[in-house]
Amino acid sequence: MNDDCPCVLTINGGSSSIKFALFRADGVLHRTLEGRIEGIGRWQGTFSVKGLNSSDTFSRPVALSDHNAAVEMLMRWVEERIQGGMLRAVGHRIVHGGPKYWETQQTTPEMITELRQLSPFDPEHLPQEVLLVEAFQGHFPDVPQVACFDTAFHHDMPRVARLLPIPRRYEAKGIRRYGFHGLSCEYLMEELSRVAGARAADGRVILAHLGNGASLTAVQRGKSIDTSMSFTPTAGIPMSTRSGDLDPGLAWFLERTENVTPEQFHHMVNHESGLLGISEVSSDMRDLLAHETEDARAAEAAAVFCYQIRKWICALAGALEGIDTLVFAGGIGENMPEVRARICRGLKFIGIQLDEEKNNANQSVISGDRSPVTVRVIRTDEELIIATSVCRVLGFDVGKAKS
């Protein structure tokens, strides 16, 4: 760094990307830069950073044969960017904590061993996240590594929401509804309390995190009541390439009629389904809306996405016995007024009424003045909640975090 201020690095490893952000910890957290490595496993990916200073900002093509290559590239950049002793901690988003890990805590060798054993719970994310923790521990052995679990927010859901309707013996093996996007949910609830007050945050809230991965969560008195994702992040509503909920009998049917193996089925429902599967052209909602007038497949993909979300909003409103606040977040939820309008169309019967002008202007409150339900748009920030959690766990003396 250009100064002597200690910093906290956040790491968010995915199946084909690594997102990161650097925060200066000088009494109050300040984000100084953020970046991502994308296209891991492809012939050519990208390494991009956006910083406060122009000298920190760049985007360049890179060869990324696998996650090991991407991790080594990130390690070299961190060592060059941060002077010795200035890195105070690294916070890692861990998608799945299984039945044991549901609190933000410093990593230990025993935890890493157990997370590696949990990889079958989430083979899309956990192996890469363990690789990142071990790489940072190896390069920075004196720097604390902190695990922030994406399942933690949903850990205390009511038992009726956690139980899966399969033979009871599997529950002892940790098979239950876990829920994900918990770090985003935690941030959104803190922001809701800040901008709307404690009364709103204590009410009946539905959080719609709509991005490449998408889920909805019902929150009451600040606690998760139910959520659309389940044992894995593949469940729930259709996403960019994930299927969302399917008939369990489909796997057996495709095995008998198409010779689809379990591995092929797993790949299909995670990487070839959702918006991409229905449209056959794109997993990006922007592309689908741009071509829906001339391509019926694109129009159907967008329609299914909005329809399924609308169904889930009604279902979660039933779980909450009503709804006071609906929050849109994530890349689609924050930036696409047309999608929000389509989702909310027809929901007047549960009190949701959008104001067209407010919605099109991407205002923070997009519901009508007389709408019984307040509909908000809040930009989520998983990196900020990770950095804040790291400081809390390690006892760092920092005030309220700032971007």
N, C-alpha and C positions, 0 to 999 in steps of 0.2 A: 504494500500500500504506500501511498505518498505521504502518510503521516504516521505517528506512533500510536494511533488509537487501536485498541484491541477490537476484534471482530468475531462475528458468528456466521458460519457458513451453513446454508440449508441445502439438502440434497433430496431430490424427488426422482427416483429411478423408475422407469417404465419398461415395457417389453421391447420398445424400439427407440427409446429416448431417455435422456437425463436432463432434468431441469434443475437449476441451482440459483441461489441468490446470496449476496453478501451483505451483511448488516454491520454497521459500525456501532459498537456498544460503548458509548461515552455518556452514560447516565440515562440516555434515551436511545432506543434503537432507531437507526436511520438506515434505510436501504441505499446502498451505494451503487449496486449494479445487479443485474440478473441476466441469465443466459440459458442456453440449451444446446445440447448435442442431439441431433435428430438423424434418423435414417440408419440406425445401427443394424448391421447385418446386410445392408445393401451395398452395391458396388461403390456408391458415393453418397455421403451424407453431408450435413452442414454443422458447423460450430459457430454459434453466434452469441454475442454479448452486447448488452445495452447498458451503458454506464452514465453516471452524471457528467463525466468528462469525455470529450470526443476521443481522447487517446485510449479510453477503455472500450470504445464501441467498435465492433467489427462483425463481419459475417463472411465466412470463407468455406469453400468446399473441402471436405476431408474424406479420406478413405477409412471406412468403419467396417472391417470384416466381421467383428463380433463385439460383445460387451467388454471383453478384456482390452481390446484396442481402444475402445471409447474411454474406459476407466483410466488407462495409462495416459491418454491425451489430457484428460481432466486433471490428473495428478500433476502433470508437468505444468499446466497452466496455473494451478493453485500455488505451486512452489515458486513460480516466477512472479505471480501477482502479489502474494502476501509475504512480507518479510518475516524472518524467523521470530517466533515468540508472539506474533501479533494475532495468530489464530487461537482463540480461546476455547472454541467448541464447534462441533459439527453436529447438526441435527438432521436426522434421516426420517423421511416418511416411510413407514413400513405398512404396507397395505393390509396385511393379515396378521393378527396377533394370536389367532387360535383361541382356545379356551383359557389360556393362562395369562397372556400378556395383553393387558387392556389399560395400563397406565403409562404415561410418558416416564421413561427412566433411562438411566445411563446403561449402556450395553456392558455385558460381561461375556467371557468365553462360554459360560454355560448357556446364556441366552442365545448366542449365535449358533451353538450346537443344536439347541432345540428348534430355532427358526429354520435351520437347514432341514431338520426332520419334518417340519411342517410344510415343506415345499409342495407336497401333493395337494394341500389345501388351496394353494394359489401358484401354480407353476408358471403363470404369465409374469409374475412380479417378484415373488420371494427370492428365487435364486439370484436375480440381478441385484436386489437390495442387499442381500447378505454379502455378495461380492463387493459392493460399494463400501459397506461398513468395514470389511476386512482390509480393503485397499487403503482406506484412510487411516485405519489403525496401524497398518504397516508403515505408511509414509510419515505419519504424525503420531508416534507412540505415546507422547505425553499429553496429547489433546483429547479431552473427553468426547466420546461419541454417544449421542443420545438418540434413542429410538422413540418416535412418535407414531402411535398406532392408529390407522385409519378406522379400525373397528371399535375403538374405545368409546366413542360417543354413544354407541348403541348397546353397550355392554349390559346395561340395566333395563333394557326393554322389558315390558311385562312378559311373564312366562308364556302366556297364551300367544304372544307374537313371536317368541323365540322358537317354540317347538315346531319341528317339522313332522308332518303326518306319515311317518315311516316307523318300522318297528322300534320300540323304545330302547332296545339295546344299543342302537347307534348313537344315542345321545351321550352315552358314557365315553364314546370315542371322539367327542367334540363336534359331532355333526348337528348343527343347529342353524338358525337364521342369525347371521352376524351383522350384516349391513356395512356399508362403506361410505366414502366421502365424509367420514366423521370429522376430519380436520376442517373441511369447508363448513360443515354444519356448526362446529364450535365457533368459527370466526363469524359466520352469519348471525348467530344468536347474540354474540357480543356486540356486533354492529347494530343489530335491531334494538338492543337495549340502549345503546348510545344515542341513536337517532330518533327513537320513538318512545323511549322510557321503559322502566322496569315493568309497568303494567302490560304493555304490549308483548314484551318478551315472556311474561308469565302466562300469557293467554294461549289460545289454540292456534298454532302456527303450522303451516305446511311450507317446507323448503323445497324448491324445485331447482336442483343443481343440474343444469342442462349444458353439457359440453360433448366432447367425443365420448366420454363416459357420462351416463346420465342416471340420476336417481331422484326419488322423492322421499321426504321424511316428514313424519308427523311429530310435532313437539308440543308438549304441554308442561307448563311450569318449568320450562327449561330442560326437560328430559325427553329423550327419544321414546316415542310410544310405539311406532312401527315404521318400516321403511321398505322400499320396493326391492332393493337388492337383497340377496339371501345368503346362502352358504358361500357363494362366489360372487364376484362383480358381474357375472354374465346374466344374472336374473333381473327381472323387473321389466322396465320399458325397453323398446328397441333403441339401440344406440348407433353410433356411426358404423361400427362393424360387428357389434355384439347383438345377438338375437333378442335378448330379453326373455321373458317367460315362454316356454314351449311345453307341449304335451310330452311327458316323459316317455311315452310309448314310441315317439318318433325315432329315437336312437335305435331301438330294436327293429323297427320297420325298415329303416334305411340299411341296417346291417343285413337283413334277410333279402331285401329286394335289390340293393345297390352295392352290396359288399363293402359298405362304409365301416371302417374300423373305428374303435373308440378314439384313437389318436386323430383320425381324419374328422370325426364328428366334433371333437374338441376344437380342432383348428377351424372348422367351418363356423361354429356358433360364436367364436371369438373374433375371427378375422375376415370372414366372408359373408356375414349376415347383416342384420340391421338395415340401415339406410343403403349401404352398398349392395346387400343381397337383393333387396326389393327393386332398387333402381337399375342395378347392373352397370351403372356408369360412375357413381361417385358416392363417397361417404360424407361429403361436405354439404351441409344444408344450404349454404349459399349457392352452390352449383345447382342443386335440385330446384330451388326457387327460381333461378335464372332460366331454367329450361323446362319448367313444368307445363307451360302452355303448348309446347310442341312435342313433349315426350311424356306419354301417359305413365311410364314407369317412374319417372321422377316425381310426377304429381302424386302417384299412389304412395311412394315412400314418405313424402312429406305429410300426406294425409294420415297414414298409419301412425307416424310418430306423434302427431298432435292428438289424434283420437285416443291412443293408449295413455298418454299423459292426462288427458281429460278424465278418463275412467279412473286412473289412480288417484287423482285429486278428490273425486267423489268418494272413493273407497276410504281414503285416509280421513276425509271429513266425517265419515261414519264412525271410524275408530275414535276420533276426537269428540264425537257428539256435537259437531259444529265446527266452524272455522271463523277466526277473527282476522288472521293475516296470512296472505300468500306472498312468498318471496321468490322472485326469479333471480338466478345466479348462473355462473358458468358462461362459456363463450357464446352459446346460443341464447340462453336466458337473458344475458346482459345486453346483447347487441342486435337482436332480431325482433323488432316490433311486430312484424307480420306473423311470426310464429307465436308470440305471446297472445296476439289477438285471436288466432285460430284456436289456441288451447282454451282460452277463456270464453269463446263463443258458446252460448247455450248454457252457461253456468250461472245465469241470473237466479235460478231457483234455489241455489245455495248461497246467494248474496254477493256473487262476484260480478261487478260491472266495471268495465274499463272505460276510461276517458280517451277517446281516439287521439286527440291532439297531444295529451300528455304522454300517451304510449309512443306515438310516432316521434316525439321529441326526446325519448329515452329519459324522462324525468325520474326522479327517485321514487315518487308516488305516482302511479299510473291509473289508479282507480278513480271513478267519478266521485264527486263531492257527497253524493247521497248513497254511495255503495256501502252496504252493511259490512262488507269485508274490505279491508285495506290491502291493496296489491302494491307491492314494492319491488324495485330493482336495486339489488345490492351487489356491488362488485366484490367477489370473494377473493381471498388472499391466503392460500394455504401456506405459502412461505413465511408470511408474517406470523401466523399462529404457531408455526414450528419454532421460529426464532424466539418468540415470546415464551413458549413452553420450555425451551432449552434453558433460558435464563432463570425461569422460575424453579426448575428442577435443580439446577446447579447453584442457585442462590446468588446469581449475579445481581448487582445493584443497578437496575435499570428501571426507568419509569415506563409509562404507557408507550407502547411501540408506535412508531410512525413510519409511513412509507417514504 
